[in-house]
Amino acid sequence: MKLASRVGQVTPSLTLAIDSKAKAMKAEGIDVCSFSAGEPDFDTPQHVKDAAKLALDQGKTRYGPAAGEPKLRDAIAKKLQNDNHLNYQRENIIVTNGGKHSLFNLMLALIEPGDEVIIPAPFWLSYPEMVKIAGGTPVIVNTTQASGYKITPDQLRQTITPQTKLFVLNSPSNPTGMVYSPDEIRALAEVVIESDILVVSDEIYEKILYDGAEHLSIGAVSEEAFKRTIISNGFAKAYSMTGWRVGYLAGPLELIKATITIQSHATSNVCTFAQYGAIAALENSQDFVQQMLDAFIGRRKFILERISTIPNLSCPKPDGAFYVFIDISKTGMTSIDFCKELLEKQNVAAVPGVAFGADQCIRLSYATDMTTIETGLDRLDKFVRSL
């Protein structure tokens, strides 16, 4: 069988592969400490589950609009207006099968052969693969720990060419946990405006912030920035709704109409009753978000303190999300070899940094319980000291 050439251009997700292997080992009775998946270990809030159950009881199990339930699109628009100061209306929003799907729809609607998409590294591993599937060219801009793993305005300006169509911005970041300050966002917005390119802001971790870090959406900087901004977000991280698969894209009307057309032929509507759970997540108490954040604060403090005692490892302090991005370069190992041996010898699952464009690092997620964190870090310490 001859497969389409695009398949050979795409790398399978390392994070999902490692998480699957860790789960398979657990199923065999092996005591695995997994730091691999970016998935909160909290149950979905009860009022969200109750809303979905009620929707089921009310018979909301039929096909719905490909763009999403009108009430959910209105709730998202209100959230973007109130929380992010972005003047979107219902028609500017499409509800998608998770945040990942929103970005996939975007790339298919916007990018074609010859188009360049600027992606700062370290990056979420699916960004360049989506660009490739759409026929575009991912242009990777390397950042360093010294710069906080952030692209600078000068780097962005120097990378833009006549073929540049889109800049991918992710703050708070997966995998580094870094957060661009409002001033840094404003400076990047100036480059976007002067170069007349588009920017997609992946804001899936916007509610997970530490130590007074502030999230500013680039579209809120000015009217000119707003015209060039596309927002990707979802419910997975802030409301522990990873398996519900509800995300959204917000942007210029012409673009959103194009993504609706694509989605109508790909998946049709997002699961109807799941959308009613998402409505409840937005319209009811946000106490759950703070409770989850309080737990992450404690875990983050512990994991940073513990890593600081392990020889040949270092990592910057994350200002958001729930990851630490650990520099392992002093061990002399590649990230894949490090993670492979760590899993085989100590039953600890981590994600190689090469998946994120940084082979000198590994990513640990602390969206897991303290027992796993404590045991896993003890095993990590033992592994590093044995090298």
Helices and strands as residue ranges (DSSP letters): H 5-8, H 14-27, E 33-34, H 46-57, H 70-84, G 90-92, E 93-96, H 99-110, E 116-121, H 126-133, E 137-142, G 145-147, H 153-159, E 164-170, H 182-195, E 198-202, G 218-220, H 223-227, E 229-234, G 242-244, E 247-250, H 253-266, H 272-283, H 287-307, E 323-327, G 329-331, H 335-346, E 348-349, E 351-352, G 353-356, E 361-365, H 370-385
